[in-house]
Amino acid sequence: MRTFPRALTVLVVVAVALAGPGCRRAVKPEAGGARTVEAGVPVGFGSEARDAPEVTWDFGDGSPPRQGARVSHAFPRAGSFQVRALEKDAVLASASVTVVPRPVLRAMPADAEVAVFFPRLRGNVEPLVGFFARMLGQAQTRQALEEAPLLSLVLRELRGEPRLVDPEEGVGFFSLPGFEGTVALLGVTDAEAALEAVVEELRSGGARVVGREPGGSVRLERESGTPMLLFADRGYLYLVVPDSPEEAGGDEDDEQQASGRIEKVLAQEGGTAVADEAAIRARITGMSGPGLSEQPLLTELRPKVGAGNVHLFARAEDGDDSEGIRGLWAALRVEEARAELEGWVASDKSLFAGKSGPGSELLGKAPADPIAALMVSMPPEEMTKLVFGAPGSERRERTLLRLKEQGFDAAGADELLGALRGDMTLLAYFDAVAFYRNFFLGNRQPEPRGTLLFQAGLVRSEPVLEWLTGRLKERGQPYEVLKGADATRLRTRVMDQPVEFAVSADRLTVNGGESLGARPSGDVGVALRERYGAQSFEPGHLSAMVDVGRLRAELEAPKEVPGVSPQQLPVARSLVGTLMDQLPPVENVFIDFAPEEGGGRFRARAELRERSR
């Protein structure tokens, strides 16, 4: 039995030895295993255990070491870092940390109603700045950037100044339910320095600092008296800007402005709260989870549209599903001289009641090379909503009132509204010879000269003819009536230009301006589709284009004008060229919308030319 006391004695001796100077630590520091974290988001190292050792933590990112058993650290930028727990020069524990950029959508609240954002600065901001510099000029573009407080930091990045923003993270703007204003955010690498830089920018623009709060937030006030709040959170700088009374209220009385400017219902246990700027800050800093990045509607819409330099997301307000529109997602892609927008509108209901409108007869055979074209093709009841407003709407009521003032009773107005077939087409042509002739031999003003062709399909012609006749009489406009076997024509003059309205059993045609007899005719619709893409300007589409390049070519084409001396024409052409150079150098613009299953797709494109030096 003497073995047990001896064993107990040995155990006691060993325990004393382990607790003594021969064994320095009972618990090693916990660096954790290899992990991936987001820039700007705090991550913990060490242990909260009672016997956890106090050590020096080196994070490997150039930031000052920290002392403690348990520390929290946010890596300011993306990269790979070795975190070490040190005691003097001895490494007691280490861990590899991979830091990735924090996506801008994860920094926006999940209930944001509208969000416009660059996914990241690098590779996205430069093309957009270049595009607008080419369109508006370097000076105006730079001024616009400098006047936007957070974007001024982006401008510094582009100039290569000391880096305050994170080029791998994003910049954006969003709105929240019930908050009448905008929140801007920007990914930064040095939150404190970036915050002070923005404060100085705002001060130079006339704002004043009215207070600083714990946590580093800064309260400011614009010259108009509108408050602003600037703060940093997890690698992003936020600027909360309520709408000014002029923006938010207009003609509302003071009580409505006070209650409606910054009220917001917050989901809180026990009731609601007023959302001033501090409440918006609490909402943002208290976020957890993926934020807007995994919002169900956004996740559903993303595959519908390709990637872009800038994205737009918007969703219907809670409870607003009267039209069945749930939201939209769009991407803007920018090159040096070209910008393309593609988007998708999500709908619970089939747009245009799932029906397609008739095609355009005018586009099938029309004079070539219009400088502008518009085609609307949709079911007649949807056409009526577009032109006159939805039944029961204020716009429809105003339209009916105007028609009544023009001598139409309710029954006559309904007949007019129901006379449209669902297709309308407008083509515009420029006549340079007539333009220069008027400039030298007419009223000597640089007035546009050319032709407008308009055609609308009809299901009944009588209400349209009655309305046109009544309008001409009401205006005291002299006109001539020519009745033919196929159509009734009303001829008059507007702005000293001949105009003819032709009303047949199935269409209204308007021809105004110079004669187009010398132009070759053909299928203009085919030419437009070849230029702007398949399915544009087809049945069921709303398509439009403006070709400024064609206008310039028309202006430069005439070599002689009857009655104008050869010496005068180059002078006029030079003067007109100078006037055109004062306009943005847009070459052409195109837009298109068409319903598809589950919603509708829209596209837009703008191309620029080289600016004259």
C-alpha positions in Angstrom: 0.0 0.0 0.0 3.1 2.2 0.1 2.9 2.5 -3.7 -0.1 4.8 -3.8 1.4 7.5 -1.4 4.6 7.5 -3.5 2.7 7.9 -6.8 0.7 10.8 -5.2 3.9 12.4 -4.1 5.4 12.2 -7.7 2.2 13.7 -9.2 2.4 16.6 -6.7 6.1 17.2 -7.5 5.4 17.1 -11.3 2.5 19.6 -10.9 4.6 22.0 -8.9 7.3 21.7 -11.5 4.9 22.4 -14.4 3.5 25.5 -12.6 7.0 26.8 -11.7 9.6 28.6 -13.7 10.5 25.4 -15.6 7.3 25.7 -17.7 6.6 29.3 -18.8 3.0 29.0 -20.0 0.1 26.7 -19.1 -2.0 28.0 -22.1 -0.5 29.0 -25.5 -2.0 32.1 -27.3 -4.7 31.2 -29.9 -3.8 32.7 -33.3 -6.5 30.6 -35.0 -6.1 28.7 -38.2 -5.7 30.0 -41.7 -8.8 32.1 -42.7 -10.2 34.5 -45.2 -11.7 37.8 -44.1 -13.0 41.0 -45.7 -11.0 44.2 -45.6 -12.2 46.6 -42.9 -14.1 44.0 -41.0 -12.7 43.3 -37.5 -11.5 39.8 -36.8 -10.5 38.5 -33.3 -7.2 36.8 -32.3 -6.3 35.3 -28.9 -8.5 33.9 -26.2 -10.9 35.3 -23.6 -10.0 32.5 -21.2 -9.0 33.6 -17.7 -5.5 32.1 -18.0 -4.9 33.3 -21.6 -1.4 34.8 -21.9 -0.8 38.5 -22.6 1.3 38.7 -25.8 2.2 41.1 -28.5 0.3 40.7 -31.7 2.0 41.6 -35.0 -0.6 41.6 -37.8 1.9 41.7 -40.7 0.1 44.6 -42.5 2.3 47.5 -41.3 -0.1 48.5 -38.5 1.3 49.0 -35.0 1.6 45.9 -32.8 -1.1 45.4 -30.1 -0.7 43.9 -26.6 -3.3 41.7 -25.1 -4.7 38.2 -24.5 -7.5 38.9 -26.9 -7.4 41.6 -29.6 -9.5 42.6 -32.6 -8.1 43.9 -35.8 -9.4 45.1 -39.2 -7.1 44.8 -42.1 -7.4 48.0 -44.2 -6.6 46.4 -47.6 -6.7 43.1 -49.5 -3.7 40.8 -49.4 -2.1 37.9 -47.6 -0.7 38.5 -44.1 1.0 36.4 -41.4 -0.3 37.2 -37.9 2.1 36.3 -35.1 1.8 36.2 -31.3 5.1 37.3 -29.9 6.8 37.3 -26.5 9.9 39.5 -27.0 11.4 37.9 -30.2 9.9 34.5 -29.7 6.9 33.5 -31.9 4.4 31.6 -29.7 1.7 31.2 -32.4 1.0 32.3 -36.0 -1.8 32.2 -38.5 -2.1 33.0 -42.3 -4.9 35.5 -43.1 -6.1 36.2 -46.6 -7.9 39.5 -46.9 -10.3 40.1 -49.7 -12.1 43.3 -50.7 -15.4 43.9 -48.9 -18.1 44.0 -51.7 -19.9 47.3 -51.8 -23.3 45.5 -51.7 -22.4 43.9 -48.4 -21.9 47.4 -47.0 -25.5 48.5 -48.0 -28.5 47.5 -45.9 -30.7 44.7 -47.2 -33.8 46.9 -47.3 -32.3 49.6 -49.6 -34.9 50.6 -52.1 -32.5 52.1 -54.7 -28.8 51.5 -55.1 -26.4 52.9 -57.7 -22.8 51.6 -57.4 -19.5 50.8 -58.9 -18.6 47.2 -58.0 -15.0 48.4 -57.5 -13.1 51.5 -58.4 -10.2 50.1 -60.3 -11.1 49.5 -64.0 -14.6 51.0 -63.6 -14.3 54.7 -62.6 -11.6 55.6 -65.2 -13.7 54.6 -68.3 -16.7 56.5 -67.0 -14.6 59.6 -66.1 -13.0 59.4 -69.6 -16.4 59.1 -71.3 -17.9 62.2 -69.5 -14.6 64.1 -70.0 -15.0 63.5 -73.7 -18.7 64.5 -73.7 -18.6 67.5 -71.3 -14.9 68.5 -71.3 -12.1 67.8 -68.8 -12.8 71.0 -66.7 -16.5 70.4 -66.2 -16.0 66.7 -65.4 -13.3 67.5 -62.9 -15.5 70.2 -61.3 -18.4 67.8 -61.0 -16.2 65.2 -59.2 -14.6 67.8 -56.9 -18.1 69.0 -55.9 -19.2 65.6 -54.8 -17.5 65.0 -51.4 -16.8 61.3 -51.5 -16.0 61.3 -55.2 -13.4 63.9 -54.6 -11.4 61.2 -52.9 -11.8 59.1 -56.0 -10.3 62.0 -58.0 -7.3 62.0 -55.8 -6.8 58.3 -56.5 -7.0 59.0 -60.2 -4.4 61.7 -59.8 -2.0 59.3 -58.0 -2.1 61.2 -54.7 -1.5 59.4 -51.4 -4.1 56.7 -51.3 -7.0 57.0 -49.0 -9.6 54.9 -51.0 -9.4 51.2 -51.7 -9.3 50.7 -55.5 -10.5 47.1 -55.1 -13.7 48.1 -53.3 -16.6 50.1 -54.5 -18.4 53.4 -54.3 -22.2 53.9 -54.4 -25.3 55.7 -53.3 -28.5 54.2 -51.8 -31.8 55.2 -50.3 -33.7 53.6 -47.4 -37.5 53.2 -46.9 -39.0 56.3 -45.4 -35.8 58.3 -45.4 -36.0 61.3 -47.7 -32.4 61.6 -48.7 -29.4 59.7 -49.9 -26.5 57.8 -48.3 -23.2 57.7 -50.1 -20.5 55.2 -49.3 -16.9 54.6 -50.4 -14.4 51.9 -49.6 -11.3 53.4 -47.9 -8.0 52.1 -46.6 -7.4 54.8 -43.9 -10.8 55.6 -42.4 -9.6 58.4 -40.1 -7.6 60.2 -42.8 -10.3 59.8 -45.4 -12.9 61.2 -43.0 -10.9 64.3 -42.3 -10.2 64.8 -46.0 -14.0 64.7 -46.7 -14.6 67.1 -43.8 -12.1 69.6 -45.3 -13.8 69.2 -48.7 -17.2 69.9 -47.3 -15.9 72.9 -45.4 -14.3 74.4 -48.5 -17.8 74.0 -50.1 -19.5 76.1 -47.4 -20.5 73.5 -44.9 -19.6 73.8 -41.3 -18.9 71.2 -38.6 -21.5 71.4 -35.8 -20.3 68.5 -33.7 -18.2 65.3 -33.3 -19.6 62.2 -31.7 -18.0 59.1 -30.0 -16.9 56.6 -32.6 -15.5 59.2 -35.0 -18.7 60.5 -36.6 -18.9 64.1 -37.6 -22.1 66.2 -37.9 -22.1 68.9 -40.5 -24.6 71.5 -41.9 -24.8 72.8 -45.4 -25.3 76.5 -46.1 -29.0 75.8 -46.7 -29.2 74.4 -43.1 -29.6 70.8 -44.2 -27.8 68.5 -41.8 -25.3 65.8 -42.8 -23.6 63.0 -41.0 -20.2 61.5 -41.9 -18.9 58.3 -40.3 -16.8 55.2 -41.0 -17.8 51.6 -40.6 -16.0 48.4 -41.5 -13.8 49.8 -44.2 -16.4 52.1 -45.8 -17.0 55.8 -45.3 -20.6 56.9 -45.2 -22.2 60.3 -45.8 -25.9 60.6 -44.9 -27.5 63.6 -46.7 -31.2 64.3 -46.1 -33.0 66.1 -48.9 -33.2 69.9 -48.4 -36.7 71.3 -47.8 -36.8 72.5 -51.4 -36.0 69.0 -52.7 -38.3 67.2 -50.4 -41.3 69.4 -50.0 -41.7 72.0 -52.7 -45.1 73.5 -52.0 -45.8 71.4 -48.8 -46.4 73.3 -45.6 -43.9 73.4 -42.8 -45.6 70.7 -40.8 -45.7 68.3 -43.7 -42.0 69.0 -44.4 -41.0 68.4 -40.8 -42.9 65.1 -40.6 -42.0 63.9 -44.1 -38.4 64.9 -44.6 -36.6 62.3 -42.5 -39.2 60.0 -41.0 -38.5 56.3 -41.2 -40.1 53.3 -39.7 -37.6 51.0 -38.2 -38.2 47.4 -37.3 -37.8 47.6 -33.5 -39.3 45.6 -30.7 -42.0 47.8 -29.1 -42.8 50.2 -31.9 -41.3 52.8 -34.3 -38.7 55.5 -34.2 -37.9 58.7 -36.1 -35.0 58.2 -38.4 -32.7 61.2 -38.1 -29.2 60.9 -39.4 -28.1 59.1 -36.2 -30.7 56.5 -36.6 -29.5 55.8 -40.1 -26.0 55.5 -38.7 -27.2 53.0 -36.1 -29.0 51.1 -38.9 -25.8 50.8 -40.9 -23.3 50.1 -38.1 -25.7 47.5 -36.7 -25.9 45.5 -39.9 -25.0 41.8 -39.9 -25.0 39.3 -42.6 -24.6 39.8 -46.4 -26.5 43.2 -46.6 -28.0 43.9 -50.0 -25.7 41.5 -51.8 -28.1 38.5 -51.3 -31.4 40.3 -51.4 -33.7 37.8 -53.1 -35.0 40.1 -55.8 -31.5 41.3 -56.7 -30.2 37.7 -56.7 -33.0 36.8 -59.1 -32.3 39.7 -61.5 -28.5 39.6 -61.7 -28.4 36.7 -64.3 -30.7 38.7 -66.6 -28.1 41.3 -67.4 -24.4 41.2 -68.1 -21.6 42.9 -66.1 -21.0 46.6 -66.2 -18.9 49.4 -64.9 -21.9 50.8 -62.9 -25.0 49.0 -61.7 -28.5 50.2 -60.7 -30.9 48.2 -58.5 -34.4 49.4 -57.6 -37.3 47.7 -56.0 -40.9 48.6 -55.6 -41.8 50.2 -52.3 -43.4 47.9 -49.7 -47.1 47.5 -50.5 -46.8 49.2 -53.9 -47.7 46.4 -56.3 -50.5 48.0 -58.2 -48.8 47.7 -61.5 -47.1 44.4 -60.8 -43.6 45.9 -61.2 -41.3 44.4 -58.6 -38.0 46.1 -59.5 -35.3 46.6 -62.0 -31.6 45.8 -62.5 -29.3 47.5 -65.0 -25.7 47.6 -66.0 -23.9 50.5 -67.7 -20.8 49.5 -69.8 -18.5 52.3 -70.8 -15.7 52.5 -73.3 -13.8 55.6 -74.4 -16.5 56.9 -76.8 -19.4 54.5 -76.2 -21.8 53.8 -73.4 -24.3 51.0 -73.4 -27.0 50.4 -70.8 -28.8 47.1 -70.5 -31.5 46.4 -67.9 -34.4 44.2 -66.9 -37.7 45.2 -65.4 -39.2 42.4 -63.3 -43.0 42.1 -63.2 -45.6 39.8 -61.6 -47.9 40.5 -64.4 -47.4 40.2 -68.1 -46.5 43.6 -69.4 -48.9 44.9 -72.1 -51.3 42.0 -70.9 -49.0 39.6 -72.7 -50.0 40.9 -76.1 -47.8 42.4 -78.9 -48.7 45.5 -80.9 -48.9 45.8 -84.6 -45.8 46.6 -86.7 -45.0 49.9 -88.4 -46.2 50.3 -92.0 -44.3 53.5 -92.4 -40.9 51.9 -91.6 -41.4 49.3 -94.3 -41.3 52.0 -97.0 -40.0 55.4 -96.2 -37.3 57.9 -97.4 -33.8 56.8 -96.4 -31.5 58.3 -93.8 -33.7 60.0 -91.1 -31.9 61.9 -88.4 -34.4 60.6 -85.8 -36.9 57.8 -85.5 -39.4 56.8 -82.9 -41.6 53.6 -83.0 -44.2 52.6 -80.4 -45.9 49.2 -80.8 -48.2 47.9 -78.1 -51.8 46.8 -77.6 -54.2 49.7 -78.1 -55.4 49.8 -74.5 -51.8 50.1 -73.4 -51.2 52.7 -76.1 -54.1 54.7 -74.7 -52.6 54.5 -71.2 -49.3 55.7 -72.5 -50.7 58.7 -74.5 -53.6 59.7 -72.3 -53.0 58.1 -68.9 -54.5 55.1 -67.2 -58.3 55.0 -66.5 -59.1 56.7 -63.2 -55.7 58.4 -63.1 -55.2 62.2 -62.6 -53.5 62.3 -66.0 -56.5 60.7 -67.7 -58.8 63.1 -66.0 -56.8 66.1 -67.1 -56.8 64.7 -70.7 -60.5 64.3 -70.7 -60.9 67.8 -69.3 -58.8 69.3 -72.1 -60.7 67.3 -74.7 -64.0 68.6 -73.2 -62.7 72.1 -73.4 -62.0 71.5 -77.0 -65.7 70.6 -77.6 -65.6 66.9 -77.0 -68.1 65.4 -74.6 -67.2 62.3 -72.5 -68.5 59.9 -75.2 -66.6 61.7 -77.9 -63.4 61.7 -75.8 -63.7 58.0 -75.2 -64.2 57.4 -78.9 -61.0 59.4 -79.6 -59.0 57.5 -77.0 -60.2 54.2 -78.4 -59.5 55.0 -82.0 -55.8 54.1 -81.8 -54.7 50.7 -83.1 -51.5 50.5 -81.1 -48.7 51.6 -83.5 -47.2 55.0 -83.9 -44.1 56.0 -85.9 -42.2 59.3 -86.3 -39.4 60.0 -88.7 -37.4 63.2 -88.9 -35.3 64.4 -91.8 -33.1 67.4 -92.2 -32.9 69.5 -95.4 -29.6 71.3 -95.5 -30.3 73.1 -98.8 -33.6 74.5 -97.3 -31.7 75.4 -94.1 -29.0 77.5 -95.9 -31.6 79.0 -98.2 -33.6 80.3 -95.3 -30.5 81.5 -93.6 -29.5 83.7 -96.5 -32.7 84.4 -98.3 -35.4 83.9 -95.7 -35.6 85.2 -92.1 -31.8 84.8 -91.8 -32.2 82.7 -88.6 -30.5 79.3 -88.0 -33.9 77.6 -87.9 -34.1 73.9 -88.6 -35.5 72.9 -91.9 -36.6 69.5 -92.9 -39.5 67.0 -92.8 -41.5 65.2 -90.1 -43.4 62.1 -91.1 -45.8 60.6 -88.5 -48.1 57.7 -88.9 -50.5 56.1 -86.4 -52.7 53.0 -87.0 -56.4 53.5 -86.4 -59.4 51.2 -85.7 -61.8 54.1 -86.3 -61.1 57.2 -88.3 -64.1 59.5 -87.6 -63.2 60.6 -84.1 -59.6 61.5 -85.2 -60.8 63.5 -88.2 -63.4 65.3 -86.0 -60.7 66.1 -83.4 -58.2 67.4 -86.0 -60.8 69.6 -87.6 -61.9 71.0 -84.2 -58.3 71.8 -83.2 -57.6 73.7 -86.4 -60.9 75.7 -86.1 -60.2 76.5 -82.4 -56.7 77.8 -83.2 -58.1 79.9 -86.1 -55.8 78.0 -88.4 -56.6 78.3 -92.1 -56.8 74.9 -93.7 -58.0 73.2 -96.9 -60.0 70.0 -97.0 -59.5 67.6 -99.9 -61.7 64.5 -99.9 -60.4 61.5 -101.9 -61.4 58.0 -102.4 -58.8 56.6 -100.0 -58.4 59.5 -97.5 -59.5 62.9 -96.3 -56.6 65.4 -96.4 -56.4 68.6 -94.3 -53.7 71.0 -95.6 -52.4 74.0 -93.7 -49.1 75.8 -92.8 -47.3 75.8 -89.4 -44.2 78.0 -88.8 -44.4 78.9 -92.5 -44.0 75.1 -93.4 -46.6 73.1 -95.3 -48.4 70.4 -93.2 -50.8 67.7 -94.5 -53.0 65.5 -92.3 -54.3 62.4 -94.2 -56.9 60.4 -92.4 -57.9 57.0 -94.0 -59.9 54.1 -92.7 -57.0 52.5 -90.9 -54.3 55.2 -90.4 -53.5 58.8 -89.7 -50.5 60.2 -91.6 -48.9 63.6 -91.0 -46.4 65.1 -93.5 -44.9 68.4 -92.5 -42.0 70.4 -94.0 -40.0 70.2 -97.1 -40.6 67.7 -99.9 -38.8 64.4 -99.7 -39.4 63.4 -103.3 -35.7 63.4 -104.2 -34.7 60.9 -101.5 -34.6 57.2 -102.3 -37.2 55.1 -100.4 -36.7 51.7 -98.9 -37.2 49.5 -95.8 -35.9 51.9 -93.1 -36.8 49.3 -90.4 -34.2 46.9 -91.9 -31.6 49.6 -92.0 -32.2 50.5 -88.3 -32.1 46.9 -87.2 -28.8 46.3 -89.0 -27.4 49.3 -87.2 -28.9 49.0 -83.7 -29.4 45.3 -83.3 -31.9 42.6 -84.2 -35.5 43.0 -83.0 -35.3 46.8 -82.4 -38.0 48.7 -84.3 -40.0 45.5 -84.6 -43.6 44.8 -83.4 -44.0 44.9 -79.7 -41.0 47.2 -79.2 -40.6 50.8 -78.1 -37.6 52.0 -80.0 -36.0 55.4 -80.7 -32.8 56.8 -82.1 -31.3 60.3 -82.8 -28.4 60.4 -85.3 -26.5 63.6 -84.8 -23.7 62.3 -87.0 -26.2 62.2 -89.9 -27.3 65.8 -89.1 -23.6 66.9 -89.3 -23.2 65.1 -92.6 -26.3 66.7 -94.0 -25.0 70.1 -93.0 -21.6 69.5 -94.7 -23.1 67.9 -97.9 -24.3 70.9 -100.0 -21.8 72.2 -102.5 -24.1 74.8 -103.8 -27.5 76.4 -102.9 -29.7 78.1 -105.5 -29.6 81.9 -105.0 -26.6 81.7 -102.6 -23.2 82.8 -103.9 -20.3 80.2 -103.7 -18.4 82.6 -101.4 -21.3 82.8 -98.8 -21.9 79.1 -98.4 -18.5 78.2 -96.8 -18.9 81.1 -94.3 -22.3 79.8 -93.2 -21.0 76.2 -93.0 -18.2 77.4 -90.8 -20.5 79.3 -88.6 -22.9 76.4 -88.2 -20.0 74.1 -87.5 -18.9 76.4 -84.7 -22.4 76.4 -83.2 -22.5 72.6 -83.4 -19.2 72.3 -81.7 -20.7 74.1 -78.6 -23.0 71.1 -78.1 -21.9 67.8 -76.4 -20.2 65.7 -79.1 -22.8 63.0 -79.2 -22.8 61.1 -82.5 -26.0 59.0 -82.0 -28.3 57.8 -79.2 -30.5 54.7 -79.3 -33.0 53.3 -76.8 -35.2 50.2 -77.0 -37.7 48.4 -74.7 -39.6 45.1 -75.2 -41.7 43.0 -72.9 -40.5 39.4 -72.3 -41.8 36.6 -70.1 -41.5 37.8 -66.5 -40.8 41.4 -67.3 -39.2 43.5 -70.0 -35.7 44.2 -71.3 -34.4 47.7 -72.1 -31.3 48.8 -73.9 -29.7 52.2 -74.6 -26.6 53.3 -76.4 -24.7 56.6 -76.8 -21.7 57.1 -79.0 -19.4 60.1 -79.0 -17.2 61.7 -81.7 -13.9 63.4 -81.2 -14.2 66.9 -79.9 -12.9 69.7 -82.2 -9.8 71.2 -80.9 
